[in-house]
C-alpha cells in the first residue's frame, strides 16, 4: 500500500502512518470531551453580546491623534476609540 502524504496549513507533511499514530494516541488518551467543547474560540466577548464593526470616516488629523494616543498609552486605536465614545456618552 502506498503511503499518501497530507500537508497541514503550515506545510508540515503528515503521512498516513503519522495520522494512524495520532489517531491511536487520541483514542487511548483520557480527554474530557465536555471541557474541550466548552473552550471558546475567537475574540473574547466585549459586553453583553457579540461586538459589531461600525465603519466611520475620520479626517487624517484625528486619525493621527488617535494613533499617537494609542502609542503613548501602549494601547490600540480601537481601545482609544471605545474609551472616548464611552466617556462621551457616559456609558460604562
HTML snippet that shows the backbone in 3Dmol.js (N, CA, C, O; Angstrom):
<script src="https://3Dmol.org/build/3Dmol-min.js"></script>
<div id="view" style="width:600px;height:400px;position:relative"></div>
<script>
const pdb = `
ATOM      1  N   UNK A   1       0.846  -1.192   0.000  1.00  0.00           N
ATOM      2  CA  UNK A   1       0.000   0.000   0.000  1.00  0.00           C
ATOM      3  C   UNK A   1       0.884   1.245   0.000  1.00  0.00           C
ATOM      4  O   UNK A   1       1.859   1.305   0.749  1.00  0.00           O
ATOM      5  N   UNK A   2       0.565   2.217  -0.810  1.00  0.00           N
ATOM      6  CA  UNK A   2       1.324   3.457  -0.896  1.00  0.00           C
ATOM      7  C   UNK A   2       0.905   4.387   0.232  1.00  0.00           C
ATOM      8  O   UNK A   2      -0.281   4.565   0.506  1.00  0.00           O
ATOM      9  N   UNK A   3       1.901   4.973   0.878  1.00  0.00           N
ATOM     10  CA  UNK A   3       1.652   5.881   1.990  1.00  0.00           C
ATOM     11  C   UNK A   3       1.366   7.273   1.425  1.00  0.00           C
ATOM     12  O   UNK A   3       2.278   7.928   0.919  1.00  0.00           O
ATOM     13  N   UNK A   4       0.115   7.734   1.503  1.00  0.00           N
ATOM     14  CA  UNK A   4      -0.260   9.039   0.975  1.00  0.00           C
ATOM     15  C   UNK A   4       0.244  10.136   1.911  1.00  0.00           C
ATOM     16  O   UNK A   4       0.244   9.963   3.129  1.00  0.00           O
ATOM     17  N   UNK A   5       0.670  11.254   1.348  1.00  0.00           N
ATOM     18  CA  UNK A   5       1.170  12.372   2.144  1.00  0.00           C
ATOM     19  C   UNK A   5       0.151  13.504   2.143  1.00  0.00           C
ATOM     20  O   UNK A   5      -0.372  13.888   1.097  1.00  0.00           O
ATOM     21  N   UNK A   6      -0.119  14.028   3.326  1.00  0.00           N
ATOM     22  CA  UNK A   6      -1.012  15.173   3.505  1.00  0.00           C
ATOM     23  C   UNK A   6      -0.174  16.331   4.023  1.00  0.00           C
ATOM     24  O   UNK A   6       0.922  16.126   4.544  1.00  0.00           O
ATOM     25  N   UNK A   7      -0.684  17.532   3.881  1.00  0.00           N
ATOM     26  CA  UNK A   7       0.023  18.706   4.404  1.00  0.00           C
ATOM     27  C   UNK A   7      -0.908  19.510   5.288  1.00  0.00           C
ATOM     28  O   UNK A   7      -2.099  19.646   5.004  1.00  0.00           O
ATOM     29  N   UNK A   8      -0.342  20.046   6.375  1.00  0.00           N
ATOM     30  CA  UNK A   8      -1.101  20.935   7.240  1.00  0.00           C
ATOM     31  C   UNK A   8      -1.145  22.311   6.592  1.00  0.00           C
ATOM     32  O   UNK A   8      -0.498  22.542   5.571  1.00  0.00           O
ATOM     33  N   UNK A   9      -1.910  23.227   7.185  1.00  0.00           N
ATOM     34  CA  UNK A   9      -1.978  24.580   6.637  1.00  0.00           C
ATOM     35  C   UNK A   9      -0.613  25.252   6.610  1.00  0.00           C
ATOM     36  O   UNK A   9      -0.348  26.095   5.753  1.00  0.00           O
ATOM     37  N   UNK A  10       0.248  24.880   7.544  1.00  0.00           N
ATOM     38  CA  UNK A  10       1.576  25.485   7.599  1.00  0.00           C
ATOM     39  C   UNK A  10       2.596  24.713   6.764  1.00  0.00           C
ATOM     40  O   UNK A  10       3.785  25.030   6.786  1.00  0.00           O
ATOM     41  N   UNK A  11       2.129  23.692   6.021  1.00  0.00           N
ATOM     42  CA  UNK A  11       3.012  22.985   5.117  1.00  0.00           C
ATOM     43  C   UNK A  11       3.690  21.756   5.698  1.00  0.00           C
ATOM     44  O   UNK A  11       4.475  21.111   5.002  1.00  0.00           O
ATOM     45  N   UNK A  12       3.415  21.410   6.943  1.00  0.00           N
ATOM     46  CA  UNK A  12       4.034  20.241   7.563  1.00  0.00           C
ATOM     47  C   UNK A  12       3.479  18.972   6.918  1.00  0.00           C
ATOM     48  O   UNK A  12       2.272  18.858   6.707  1.00  0.00           O
ATOM     49  N   UNK A  13       4.361  18.016   6.606  1.00  0.00           N
ATOM     50  CA  UNK A  13       3.934  16.771   5.976  1.00  0.00           C
ATOM     51  C   UNK A  13       3.374  15.808   7.011  1.00  0.00           C
ATOM     52  O   UNK A  13       3.956  15.620   8.079  1.00  0.00           O
ATOM     53  N   UNK A  14       2.236  15.197   6.685  1.00  0.00           N
ATOM     54  CA  UNK A  14       1.634  14.159   7.521  1.00  0.00           C
ATOM     55  C   UNK A  14       1.362  12.960   6.627  1.00  0.00           C
ATOM     56  O   UNK A  14       0.561  13.047   5.696  1.00  0.00           O
ATOM     57  N   UNK A  15       2.015  11.854   6.902  1.00  0.00           N
ATOM     58  CA  UNK A  15       1.766  10.631   6.139  1.00  0.00           C
ATOM     59  C   UNK A  15       0.613   9.881   6.786  1.00  0.00           C
ATOM     60  O   UNK A  15       0.207  10.204   7.903  1.00  0.00           O
ATOM     61  N   UNK A  16       0.086   8.885   6.092  1.00  0.00           N
ATOM     62  CA  UNK A  16      -0.960   8.046   6.676  1.00  0.00           C
ATOM     63  C   UNK A  16      -0.456   7.394   7.957  1.00  0.00           C
ATOM     64  O   UNK A  16      -1.217   7.221   8.909  1.00  0.00           O
ATOM     65  N   UNK A  17       0.810   7.036   7.982  1.00  0.00           N
ATOM     66  CA  UNK A  17       1.403   6.429   9.180  1.00  0.00           C
ATOM     67  C   UNK A  17       1.371   7.422  10.349  1.00  0.00           C
ATOM     68  O   UNK A  17       1.054   7.037  11.474  1.00  0.00           O
ATOM     69  N   UNK A  18       1.697   8.698  10.091  1.00  0.00           N
ATOM     70  CA  UNK A  18       1.621   9.728  11.136  1.00  0.00           C
ATOM     71  C   UNK A  18       0.193   9.868  11.652  1.00  0.00           C
ATOM     72  O   UNK A  18      -0.044   9.942  12.857  1.00  0.00           O
ATOM     73  N   UNK A  19      -0.758   9.903  10.711  1.00  0.00           N
ATOM     74  CA  UNK A  19      -2.158  10.079  11.093  1.00  0.00           C
ATOM     75  C   UNK A  19      -2.674   8.892  11.903  1.00  0.00           C
ATOM     76  O   UNK A  19      -3.428   9.080  12.858  1.00  0.00           O
ATOM     77  N   UNK A  20      -2.279   7.675  11.535  1.00  0.00           N
ATOM     78  CA  UNK A  20      -2.676   6.493  12.301  1.00  0.00           C
ATOM     79  C   UNK A  20      -2.117   6.550  13.721  1.00  0.00           C
ATOM     80  O   UNK A  20      -2.811   6.216  14.681  1.00  0.00           O
ATOM     81  N   UNK A  21      -0.867   6.974  13.849  1.00  0.00           N
ATOM     82  CA  UNK A  21      -0.242   7.086  15.169  1.00  0.00           C
ATOM     83  C   UNK A  21      -0.963   8.129  16.023  1.00  0.00           C
ATOM     84  O   UNK A  21      -1.217   7.904  17.206  1.00  0.00           O
ATOM     85  N   UNK A  22      -1.290   9.269  15.415  1.00  0.00           N
ATOM     86  CA  UNK A  22      -2.016  10.315  16.146  1.00  0.00           C
ATOM     87  C   UNK A  22      -3.411   9.845  16.550  1.00  0.00           C
ATOM     88  O   UNK A  22      -3.867  10.132  17.657  1.00  0.00           O
ATOM     89  N   UNK A  23      -4.087   9.125  15.658  1.00  0.00           N
ATOM     90  CA  UNK A  23      -5.422   8.610  15.971  1.00  0.00           C
ATOM     91  C   UNK A  23      -5.354   7.626  17.136  1.00  0.00           C
ATOM     92  O   UNK A  23      -6.203   7.670  18.026  1.00  0.00           O
ATOM     93  N   UNK A  24      -4.362   6.743  17.144  1.00  0.00           N
ATOM     94  CA  UNK A  24      -4.196   5.800  18.257  1.00  0.00           C
ATOM     95  C   UNK A  24      -3.941   6.548  19.565  1.00  0.00           C
ATOM     96  O   UNK A  24      -4.476   6.192  20.615  1.00  0.00           O
ATOM     97  N   UNK A  25      -3.121   7.581  19.479  1.00  0.00           N
ATOM     98  CA  UNK A  25      -2.800   8.383  20.667  1.00  0.00           C
ATOM     99  C   UNK A  25      -4.058   9.033  21.236  1.00  0.00           C
ATOM    100  O   UNK A  25      -4.253   9.036  22.452  1.00  0.00           O
ATOM    101  N   UNK A  26      -4.899   9.571  20.391  1.00  0.00           N
ATOM    102  CA  UNK A  26      -6.133  10.229  20.826  1.00  0.00           C
ATOM    103  C   UNK A  26      -7.105   9.208  21.402  1.00  0.00           C
ATOM    104  O   UNK A  26      -7.747   9.474  22.418  1.00  0.00           O
ATOM    105  N   UNK A  27      -7.222   8.046  20.771  1.00  0.00           N
ATOM    106  CA  UNK A  27      -8.139   7.015  21.245  1.00  0.00           C
ATOM    107  C   UNK A  27      -7.779   6.527  22.640  1.00  0.00           C
ATOM    108  O   UNK A  27      -8.661   6.170  23.421  1.00  0.00           O
ATOM    109  N   UNK A  28      -6.494   6.509  22.955  1.00  0.00           N
ATOM    110  CA  UNK A  28      -6.049   5.982  24.243  1.00  0.00           C
ATOM    111  C   UNK A  28      -5.828   7.072  25.286  1.00  0.00           C
ATOM    112  O   UNK A  28      -5.478   6.770  26.427  1.00  0.00           O
ATOM    113  N   UNK A  29      -6.022   8.299  24.921  1.00  0.00           N
ATOM    114  CA  UNK A  29      -5.856   9.409  25.860  1.00  0.00           C
ATOM    115  C   UNK A  29      -7.139   9.599  26.659  1.00  0.00           C
ATOM    116  O   UNK A  29      -8.217   9.197  26.220  1.00  0.00           O
ATOM    117  N   UNK A  30      -7.021  10.200  27.805  1.00  0.00           N
ATOM    118  CA  UNK A  30      -8.177  10.433  28.672  1.00  0.00           C
ATOM    119  C   UNK A  30      -8.574  11.908  28.585  1.00  0.00           C
ATOM    120  O   UNK A  30      -8.300  12.687  29.498  1.00  0.00           O
ATOM    121  N   UNK A  31      -9.222  12.281  27.480  1.00  0.00           N
ATOM    122  CA  UNK A  31      -9.634  13.661  27.278  1.00  0.00           C
ATOM    123  C   UNK A  31     -11.021  13.891  27.865  1.00  0.00           C
ATOM    124  O   UNK A  31     -11.892  13.026  27.778  1.00  0.00           O
ATOM    125  N   UNK A  32     -11.218  15.055  28.459  1.00  0.00           N
ATOM    126  CA  UNK A  32     -12.536  15.461  28.944  1.00  0.00           C
ATOM    127  C   UNK A  32     -13.235  16.175  27.778  1.00  0.00           C
ATOM    128  O   UNK A  32     -13.006  17.361  27.539  1.00  0.00           O
ATOM    129  N   UNK A  33     -14.078  15.449  27.068  1.00  0.00           N
ATOM    130  CA  UNK A  33     -14.716  15.968  25.862  1.00  0.00           C
ATOM    131  C   UNK A  33     -15.564  17.204  26.179  1.00  0.00           C
ATOM    132  O   UNK A  33     -15.546  18.172  25.418  1.00  0.00           O
ATOM    133  N   UNK A  34     -16.298  17.182  27.282  1.00  0.00           N
ATOM    134  CA  UNK A  34     -17.138  18.328  27.653  1.00  0.00           C
ATOM    135  C   UNK A  34     -16.276  19.574  27.857  1.00  0.00           C
ATOM    136  O   UNK A  34     -16.654  20.672  27.449  1.00  0.00           O
ATOM    137  N   UNK A  35     -15.129  19.397  28.483  1.00  0.00           N
ATOM    138  CA  UNK A  35     -14.232  20.541  28.721  1.00  0.00           C
ATOM    139  C   UNK A  35     -13.667  21.061  27.406  1.00  0.00           C
ATOM    140  O   UNK A  35     -13.566  22.272  27.206  1.00  0.00           O
ATOM    141  N   UNK A  36     -13.302  20.159  26.519  1.00  0.00           N
ATOM    142  CA  UNK A  36     -12.765  20.578  25.233  1.00  0.00           C
ATOM    143  C   UNK A  36     -13.812  21.321  24.408  1.00  0.00           C
ATOM    144  O   UNK A  36     -13.491  22.308  23.747  1.00  0.00           O
ATOM    145  N   UNK A  37     -15.064  20.857  24.441  1.00  0.00           N
ATOM    146  CA  UNK A  37     -16.127  21.515  23.694  1.00  0.00           C
ATOM    147  C   UNK A  37     -16.476  22.877  24.275  1.00  0.00           C
ATOM    148  O   UNK A  37     -16.953  23.754  23.555  1.00  0.00           O
ATOM    149  N   UNK A  38     -16.243  23.062  25.568  1.00  0.00           N
ATOM    150  CA  UNK A  38     -16.613  24.320  26.212  1.00  0.00           C
ATOM    151  C   UNK A  38     -15.613  25.440  25.944  1.00  0.00           C
ATOM    152  O   UNK A  38     -15.901  26.604  26.222  1.00  0.00           O
ATOM    153  N   UNK A  39     -14.459  25.107  25.414  1.00  0.00           N
ATOM    154  CA  UNK A  39     -13.456  26.140  25.125  1.00  0.00           C
ATOM    155  C   UNK A  39     -13.981  27.075  24.056  1.00  0.00           C
ATOM    156  O   UNK A  39     -14.477  26.645  23.014  1.00  0.00           O
ATOM    157  N   UNK A  40     -13.864  28.350  24.331  1.00  0.00           N
ATOM    158  CA  UNK A  40     -14.326  29.348  23.370  1.00  0.00           C
ATOM    159  C   UNK A  40     -13.215  29.642  22.377  1.00  0.00           C
ATOM    160  O   UNK A  40     -12.034  29.624  22.723  1.00  0.00           O
ATOM    161  N   UNK A  41     -13.600  29.906  21.167  1.00  0.00           N
ATOM    162  CA  UNK A  41     -12.633  30.291  20.143  1.00  0.00           C
ATOM    163  C   UNK A  41     -12.946  31.703  19.699  1.00  0.00           C
ATOM    164  O   UNK A  41     -14.044  32.211  19.924  1.00  0.00           O
ATOM    165  N   UNK A  42     -11.991  32.316  19.082  1.00  0.00           N
ATOM    166  CA  UNK A  42     -12.200  33.657  18.571  1.00  0.00           C
ATOM    167  C   UNK A  42     -11.896  34.710  19.616  1.00  0.00           C
ATOM    168  O   UNK A  42     -11.249  34.445  20.629  1.00  0.00           O
ATOM    169  N   UNK A  43     -12.364  35.876  19.352  1.00  0.00           N
ATOM    170  CA  UNK A  43     -12.100  37.005  20.241  1.00  0.00           C
ATOM    171  C   UNK A  43     -12.971  36.925  21.482  1.00  0.00           C
ATOM    172  O   UNK A  43     -14.098  36.434  21.434  1.00  0.00           O
ATOM    173  N   UNK A  44     -12.439  37.412  22.592  1.00  0.00           N
ATOM    174  CA  UNK A  44     -13.246  37.397  23.814  1.00  0.00           C
ATOM    175  C   UNK A  44     -14.416  38.369  23.702  1.00  0.00           C
ATOM    176  O   UNK A  44     -14.309  39.380  23.008  1.00  0.00           O
ATOM    177  N   UNK A  45     -15.536  38.077  24.376  1.00  0.00           N
ATOM    178  CA  UNK A  45     -16.681  38.980  24.317  1.00  0.00           C
ATOM    179  C   UNK A  45     -16.343  40.334  24.944  1.00  0.00           C
ATOM    180  O   UNK A  45     -15.492  40.429  25.828  1.00  0.00           O
ATOM    181  N   UNK A  46     -17.029  41.382  24.466  1.00  0.00           N
ATOM    182  CA  UNK A  46     -16.753  42.732  24.950  1.00  0.00           C
ATOM    183  C   UNK A  46     -17.946  43.341  25.671  1.00  0.00           C
ATOM    184  O   UNK A  46     -17.997  44.559  25.840  1.00  0.00           O
ATOM    185  N   UNK A  47     -18.863  42.564  26.080  1.00  0.00           N
ATOM    186  CA  UNK A  47     -20.038  43.110  26.734  1.00  0.00           C
ATOM    187  C   UNK A  47     -21.134  42.084  26.767  1.00  0.00           C
ATOM    188  O   UNK A  47     -20.881  40.896  26.971  1.00  0.00           O
ATOM    189  N   UNK A  48     -22.355  42.537  26.568  1.00  0.00           N
ATOM    190  CA  UNK A  48     -23.499  41.646  26.695  1.00  0.00           C
ATOM    191  C   UNK A  48     -23.719  40.753  25.482  1.00  0.00           C
ATOM    192  O   UNK A  48     -24.521  39.821  25.550  1.00  0.00           O
ATOM    193  N   UNK A  49     -23.038  41.010  24.387  1.00  0.00           N
ATOM    194  CA  UNK A  49     -23.230  40.207  23.186  1.00  0.00           C
ATOM    195  C   UNK A  49     -22.073  40.374  22.236  1.00  0.00           C
ATOM    196  O   UNK A  49     -21.081  41.024  22.567  1.00  0.00           O
ATOM    197  N   UNK A  50     -22.188  39.794  21.062  1.00  0.00           N
ATOM    198  CA  UNK A  50     -21.109  39.918  20.082  1.00  0.00           C
ATOM    199  C   UNK A  50     -20.886  41.378  19.692  1.00  0.00           C
ATOM    200  O   UNK A  50     -21.839  42.140  19.527  1.00  0.00           O
ATOM    201  N   UNK A  51     -19.632  41.749  19.549  1.00  0.00           N
ATOM    202  CA  UNK A  51     -19.298  43.117  19.149  1.00  0.00           C
ATOM    203  C   UNK A  51     -19.567  43.291  17.652  1.00  0.00           C
ATOM    204  O   UNK A  51     -19.525  42.328  16.886  1.00  0.00           O
ATOM    205  N   UNK A  52     -19.837  44.506  17.259  1.00  0.00           N
ATOM    206  CA  UNK A  52     -20.071  44.824  15.847  1.00  0.00           C
ATOM    207  C   UNK A  52     -19.020  45.813  15.367  1.00  0.00           C
ATOM    208  O   UNK A  52     -18.540  46.658  16.123  1.00  0.00           O
ATOM    209  N   UNK A  53     -18.683  45.685  14.116  1.00  0.00           N
ATOM    210  CA  UNK A  53     -17.791  46.654  13.478  1.00  0.00           C
ATOM    211  C   UNK A  53     -18.664  47.789  12.957  1.00  0.00           C
ATOM    212  O   UNK A  53     -19.661  47.559  12.273  1.00  0.00           O
ATOM    213  N   UNK A  54     -18.269  49.033  13.296  1.00  0.00           N
ATOM    214  CA  UNK A  54     -19.030  50.204  12.870  1.00  0.00           C
ATOM    215  C   UNK A  54     -18.090  51.099  12.063  1.00  0.00           C
ATOM    216  O   UNK A  54     -17.219  51.756  12.632  1.00  0.00           O
ATOM    217  N   UNK A  55     -18.263  51.128  10.747  1.00  0.00           N
ATOM    218  CA  UNK A  55     -17.386  51.973   9.937  1.00  0.00           C
ATOM    219  C   UNK A  55     -17.673  53.456  10.177  1.00  0.00           C
ATOM    220  O   UNK A  55     -18.829  53.871  10.261  1.00  0.00           O
ATOM    221  N   UNK A  56     -16.628  54.227  10.284  1.00  0.00           N
ATOM    222  CA  UNK A  56     -16.773  55.663  10.489  1.00  0.00           C
ATOM    223  C   UNK A  56     -15.635  56.368   9.751  1.00  0.00           C
ATOM    224  O   UNK A  56     -14.500  55.893   9.743  1.00  0.00           O
ATOM    225  N   UNK A  57     -15.949  57.495   9.139  1.00  0.00           N
ATOM    226  CA  UNK A  57     -14.916  58.276   8.446  1.00  0.00           C
ATOM    227  C   UNK A  57     -14.365  59.316   9.408  1.00  0.00           C
ATOM    228  O   UNK A  57     -15.112  60.001  10.106  1.00  0.00           O
ATOM    229  N   UNK A  58     -13.031  59.418   9.428  1.00  0.00           N
ATOM    230  CA  UNK A  58     -12.386  60.450  10.252  1.00  0.00           C
ATOM    231  C   UNK A  58     -11.318  61.136   9.406  1.00  0.00           C
ATOM    232  O   UNK A  58     -10.766  60.545   8.478  1.00  0.00           O
ATOM    233  N   UNK A  59     -11.042  62.381   9.740  1.00  0.00           N
ATOM    234  CA  UNK A  59     -10.045  63.127   8.976  1.00  0.00           C
ATOM    235  C   UNK A  59      -8.638  62.682   9.381  1.00  0.00           C
ATOM    236  O   UNK A  59      -8.456  62.104  10.452  1.00  0.00           O
ATOM    237  N   UNK A  60      -7.649  62.947   8.534  1.00  0.00           N
ATOM    238  CA  UNK A  60      -6.284  62.493   8.790  1.00  0.00           C
ATOM    239  C   UNK A  60      -5.701  63.003  10.108  1.00  0.00           C
ATOM    240  O   UNK A  60      -4.946  62.290  10.770  1.00  0.00           O
ATOM    241  N   UNK A  61      -6.047  64.233  10.489  1.00  0.00           N
ATOM    242  CA  UNK A  61      -5.504  64.791  11.733  1.00  0.00           C
ATOM    243  C   UNK A  61      -6.054  64.045  12.948  1.00  0.00           C
ATOM    244  O   UNK A  61      -5.319  63.759  13.893  1.00  0.00           O
ATOM    245  N   UNK A  62      -7.338  63.736  12.919  1.00  0.00           N
ATOM    246  CA  UNK A  62      -7.934  62.985  14.023  1.00  0.00           C
ATOM    247  C   UNK A  62      -7.350  61.578  14.077  1.00  0.00           C
ATOM    248  O   UNK A  62      -7.060  61.061  15.156  1.00  0.00           O
ATOM    249  N   UNK A  63      -7.180  60.967  12.926  1.00  0.00           N
ATOM    250  CA  UNK A  63      -6.577  59.631  12.873  1.00  0.00           C
ATOM    251  C   UNK A  63      -5.180  59.645  13.471  1.00  0.00           C
ATOM    252  O   UNK A  63      -4.818  58.749  14.233  1.00  0.00           O
ATOM    253  N   UNK A  64      -4.391  60.664  13.125  1.00  0.00           N
ATOM    254  CA  UNK A  64      -3.029  60.781  13.655  1.00  0.00           C
ATOM    255  C   UNK A  64      -3.046  60.964  15.169  1.00  0.00           C
ATOM    256  O   UNK A  64      -2.215  60.396  15.878  1.00  0.00           O
ATOM    257  N   UNK A  65      -3.996  61.761  15.662  1.00  0.00           N
ATOM    258  CA  UNK A  65      -4.101  61.981  17.106  1.00  0.00           C
ATOM    259  C   UNK A  65      -4.482  60.688  17.832  1.00  0.00           C
ATOM    260  O   UNK A  65      -3.950  60.394  18.902  1.00  0.00           O
ATOM    261  N   UNK A  66      -5.388  59.928  17.255  1.00  0.00           N
ATOM    262  CA  UNK A  66      -5.799  58.652  17.856  1.00  0.00           C
ATOM    263  C   UNK A  66      -4.622  57.684  17.890  1.00  0.00           C
ATOM    264  O   UNK A  66      -4.381  57.032  18.906  1.00  0.00           O
ATOM    265  N   UNK A  67      -3.894  57.592  16.792  1.00  0.00           N
ATOM    266  CA  UNK A  67      -2.742  56.692  16.728  1.00  0.00           C
ATOM    267  C   UNK A  67      -1.645  57.109  17.703  1.00  0.00           C
ATOM    268  O   UNK A  67      -1.007  56.262  18.329  1.00  0.00           O
ATOM    269  N   UNK A  68      -1.427  58.431  17.830  1.00  0.00           N
ATOM    270  CA  UNK A  68      -0.424  58.919  18.771  1.00  0.00           C
ATOM    271  C   UNK A  68      -0.817  58.579  20.209  1.00  0.00           C
ATOM    272  O   UNK A  68       0.022  58.168  21.010  1.00  0.00           O
ATOM    273  N   UNK A  69      -2.092  58.754  20.525  1.00  0.00           N
ATOM    274  CA  UNK A  69      -2.575  58.438  21.879  1.00  0.00           C
ATOM    275  C   UNK A  69      -2.454  56.939  22.160  1.00  0.00           C
ATOM    276  O   UNK A  69      -2.058  56.538  23.254  1.00  0.00           O
ATOM    277  N   UNK A  70      -2.791  56.126  21.180  1.00  0.00           N
ATOM    278  CA  UNK A  70      -2.688  54.678  21.340  1.00  0.00           C
ATOM    279  C   UNK A  70      -1.236  54.273  21.586  1.00  0.00           C
ATOM    280  O   UNK A  70      -0.957  53.425  22.434  1.00  0.00           O
ATOM    281  N   UNK A  71      -0.322  54.877  20.846  1.00  0.00           N
ATOM    282  CA  UNK A  71       1.101  54.563  21.029  1.00  0.00           C
ATOM    283  C   UNK A  71       1.578  55.021  22.410  1.00  0.00           C
ATOM    284  O   UNK A  71       2.301  54.292  23.089  1.00  0.00           O
ATOM    285  N   UNK A  72       1.179  56.218  22.824  1.00  0.00           N
ATOM    286  CA  UNK A  72       1.586  56.746  24.129  1.00  0.00           C
ATOM    287  C   UNK A  72       1.043  55.900  25.278  1.00  0.00           C
ATOM    288  O   UNK A  72       1.701  55.739  26.306  1.00  0.00           O
ATOM    289  N   UNK A  73      -0.168  55.358  25.094  1.00  0.00           N
ATOM    290  CA  UNK A  73      -0.803  54.541  26.136  1.00  0.00           C
ATOM    291  C   UNK A  73      -0.483  53.057  25.994  1.00  0.00           C
ATOM    292  O   UNK A  73      -0.990  52.235  26.756  1.00  0.00           O
ATOM    293  N   UNK A  74       0.363  52.713  25.012  1.00  0.00           N
ATOM    294  CA  UNK A  74       0.660  51.314  24.718  1.00  0.00           C
ATOM    295  C   UNK A  74      -0.650  50.541  24.560  1.00  0.00           C
ATOM    296  O   UNK A  74      -0.859  49.500  25.182  1.00  0.00           O
ATOM    297  N   UNK A  75      -1.516  51.079  23.717  1.00  0.00           N
ATOM    298  CA  UNK A  75      -2.855  50.537  23.512  1.00  0.00           C
ATOM    299  C   UNK A  75      -3.110  50.401  22.020  1.00  0.00           C
ATOM    300  O   UNK A  75      -2.186  50.480  21.209  1.00  0.00           O
ATOM    301  N   UNK A  76      -4.372  50.197  21.667  1.00  0.00           N
ATOM    302  CA  UNK A  76      -4.738  50.103  20.253  1.00  0.00           C
ATOM    303  C   UNK A  76      -5.666  51.262  19.898  1.00  0.00           C
ATOM    304  O   UNK A  76      -6.273  51.882  20.772  1.00  0.00           O
ATOM    305  N   UNK A  77      -5.762  51.538  18.612  1.00  0.00           N
ATOM    306  CA  UNK A  77      -6.679  52.596  18.189  1.00  0.00           C
ATOM    307  C   UNK A  77      -8.118  52.226  18.542  1.00  0.00           C
ATOM    308  O   UNK A  77      -8.904  53.100  18.907  1.00  0.00           O
ATOM    309  N   UNK A  78      -8.471  50.957  18.440  1.00  0.00           N
ATOM    310  CA  UNK A  78      -9.823  50.526  18.800  1.00  0.00           C
ATOM    311  C   UNK A  78     -10.117  50.787  20.269  1.00  0.00           C
ATOM    312  O   UNK A  78     -11.197  51.270  20.613  1.00  0.00           O
ATOM    313  N   UNK A  79      -9.154  50.468  21.144  1.00  0.00           N
ATOM    314  CA  UNK A  79      -9.353  50.723  22.582  1.00  0.00           C
ATOM    315  C   UNK A  79      -9.534  52.217  22.855  1.00  0.00           C
ATOM    316  O   UNK A  79     -10.383  52.605  23.658  1.00  0.00           O
ATOM    317  N   UNK A  80      -8.742  53.048  22.193  1.00  0.00           N
ATOM    318  CA  UNK A  80      -8.846  54.500  22.381  1.00  0.00           C
ATOM    319  C   UNK A  80     -10.218  54.988  21.927  1.00  0.00           C
ATOM    320  O   UNK A  80     -10.862  55.767  22.630  1.00  0.00           O
ATOM    321  N   UNK A  81     -10.666  54.539  20.766  1.00  0.00           N
ATOM    322  CA  UNK A  81     -11.979  54.964  20.258  1.00  0.00           C
ATOM    323  C   UNK A  81     -13.117  54.501  21.161  1.00  0.00           C
ATOM    324  O   UNK A  81     -14.037  55.268  21.445  1.00  0.00           O
ATOM    325  N   UNK A  82     -13.058  53.233  21.619  1.00  0.00           N
ATOM    326  CA  UNK A  82     -14.115  52.745  22.516  1.00  0.00           C
ATOM    327  C   UNK A  82     -14.170  53.558  23.802  1.00  0.00           C
ATOM    328  O   UNK A  82     -15.251  53.928  24.262  1.00  0.00           O
ATOM    329  N   UNK A  83     -13.009  53.835  24.379  1.00  0.00           N
ATOM    330  CA  UNK A  83     -12.965  54.605  25.632  1.00  0.00           C
ATOM    331  C   UNK A  83     -13.493  56.022  25.413  1.00  0.00           C
ATOM    332  O   UNK A  83     -14.232  56.541  26.250  1.00  0.00           O
ATOM    333  N   UNK A  84     -13.124  56.650  24.305  1.00  0.00           N
ATOM    334  CA  UNK A  84     -13.595  58.013  24.014  1.00  0.00           C
ATOM    335  C   UNK A  84     -15.117  58.046  23.860  1.00  0.00           C
ATOM    336  O   UNK A  84     -15.781  58.953  24.362  1.00  0.00           O
ATOM    337  N   UNK A  85     -15.653  57.059  23.167  1.00  0.00           N
ATOM    338  CA  UNK A  85     -17.113  57.001  22.968  1.00  0.00           C
ATOM    339  C   UNK A  85     -17.814  56.753  24.300  1.00  0.00           C
ATOM    340  O   UNK A  85     -18.829  57.386  24.590  1.00  0.00           O
ATOM    341  N   UNK A  86     -17.281  55.836  25.113  1.00  0.00           N
ATOM    342  CA  UNK A  86     -17.889  55.576  26.431  1.00  0.00           C
ATOM    343  C   UNK A  86     -17.914  56.845  27.287  1.00  0.00           C
ATOM    344  O   UNK A  86     -18.920  57.156  27.925  1.00  0.00           O
ATOM    345  N   UNK A  87     -16.800  57.567  27.289  1.00  0.00           N
ATOM    346  CA  UNK A  87     -16.748  58.800  28.097  1.00  0.00           C
ATOM    347  C   UNK A  87     -17.720  59.858  27.566  1.00  0.00           C
ATOM    348  O   UNK A  87     -18.393  60.534  28.343  1.00  0.00           O
ATOM    349  N   UNK A  88     -17.789  59.996  26.244  1.00  0.00           N
ATOM    350  CA  UNK A  88     -18.669  60.982  25.645  1.00  0.00           C
ATOM    351  C   UNK A  88     -20.127  60.673  25.950  1.00  0.00           C
ATOM    352  O   UNK A  88     -20.912  61.568  26.262  1.00  0.00           O
ATOM    353  N   UNK A  89     -20.476  59.403  25.856  1.00  0.00           N
ATOM    354  CA  UNK A  89     -21.871  59.003  26.083  1.00  0.00           C
ATOM    355  C   UNK A  89     -22.169  58.683  27.553  1.00  0.00           C
ATOM    356  O   UNK A  89     -23.306  58.387  27.921  1.00  0.00           O
ATOM    357  N   UNK A  90     -21.127  58.749  28.375  1.00  0.00           N
ATOM    358  CA  UNK A  90     -21.251  58.431  29.802  1.00  0.00           C
ATOM    359  C   UNK A  90     -21.863  57.044  30.009  1.00  0.00           C
ATOM    360  O   UNK A  90     -22.816  56.863  30.767  1.00  0.00           O
ATOM    361  N   UNK A  91     -21.275  56.071  29.301  1.00  0.00           N
ATOM    362  CA  UNK A  91     -21.706  54.674  29.379  1.00  0.00           C
ATOM    363  C   UNK A  91     -20.552  53.861  29.924  1.00  0.00           C
ATOM    364  O   UNK A  91     -19.396  54.097  29.572  1.00  0.00           O
ATOM    365  N   UNK A  92     -20.865  52.897  30.787  1.00  0.00           N
ATOM    366  CA  UNK A  92     -19.802  52.078  31.404  1.00  0.00           C
ATOM    367  C   UNK A  92     -19.091  51.220  30.418  1.00  0.00           C
ATOM    368  O   UNK A  92     -18.178  50.482  30.787  1.00  0.00           O
TER     369      UNK A  92
END
`;
const viewer = $3Dmol.createViewer("view");
viewer.addModel(pdb, "pdb");
viewer.setStyle({}, {cartoon: {color: "spectrum"}});
viewer.zoomTo();
viewer.render();
</script>
